[in-house]
Amino acid sequence: MHDVSFELHAGQVLGLLGHNGAGKSTLINALLGAHRYQGEISVNGCHPIDQHAKLMEHLAYISDVNVLPDWMSVAQLLKYTSGVHPSFDIKKAKATLAKTEIKPSSKIKSLSKGMKVQLHLAVVIATDTKVLILDEPTLGLDLLYRDTFYRHLLEWFHDGERTLIIASHEVSEIEHLLTDVLILKNGKAVLQDSMENVGENYFILDASNIHNDDIRKLKPLSSQAGLGSMKWLLKAEYKTQAANLGDIHTANLADLFIALQREEA
């Protein structure tokens, strides 16, 4: 990782985007205090390594890999968590699970991947978590489980002063959740901005092929061929010049993500 710097506050949802090997896991591990790093990191006022125990009182992490003890039942997990986590609210966890098909008597090893993710989220929701880091949490889940997961996640997020970091390469799935975005490539930040600015700083131009030469002079970030036309991703500074060349549309985060990944490192 090189020259990555950001600051988040309660109420913000950061999308941490990049292909495999971009540096997402490295950054997450640094935030969690899982390995040494060069630079300065503070999470809730805590140093991730030197104050790790205090840090984890109000920080939680959910990945696509199951870390729950398979040999326990759901009820045993809730009882155990209640004994080791001072802020765990077992009634809240049970209330969340009551909205799912997960039974208290079920062994964790017998649950589907989607159910395990739901169970993990229910445990997190029932603690006084201020910062939640999600690393590809819905990878491999069907649409129903994804919808349920994000619905419960948003209910939790809006019920208090929370900060959320979602690492993913499924850009379109999380775009509507984000307030901010950090796109990584080869260990470097290629975009770091608010979603509001992303919408204002870029646009899509849908134009006939007869205008291709003129549009290339506007330094497009990417292009996509259609039937007799092209869709171009351009910076907002060229909007006036592009106005007479075709139809202008708002660019989405997926358009920008693809364009930035295609650029030379």
DADARA-V516561 format. One record per helix or strand. SS is the DSSP state (2 for helix, 1 for strand). FROM is the first residue (numbers start at 0). LEN is the number of residues. If there is no record, write none. Layout:
BEGIN
ss=SS from=FROM len=LEN
ss=SS from=FROM len=LEN
END
This chain:
BEGIN
ss=1 from=1 len=1
ss=1 from=12 len=5
ss=2 from=23 len=8
ss=1 from=42 len=1
ss=1 from=45 len=1
ss=2 from=51 len=4
ss=1 from=58 len=5
ss=1 from=72 len=1
ss=2 from=73 len=11
ss=2 from=89 len=8
ss=1 from=106 len=1
ss=2 from=107 len=3
ss=2 from=112 len=13
ss=1 from=130 len=5
ss=2 from=142 len=15
ss=1 from=162 len=6
ss=2 from=170 len=7
ss=1 from=179 len=6
ss=1 from=187 len=7
ss=2 from=194 len=7
ss=1 from=201 len=7
ss=2 from=208 len=8
ss=1 from=221 len=4
ss=1 from=228 len=7
ss=2 from=235 len=7
ss=1 from=246 len=4
ss=2 from=252 len=10
END
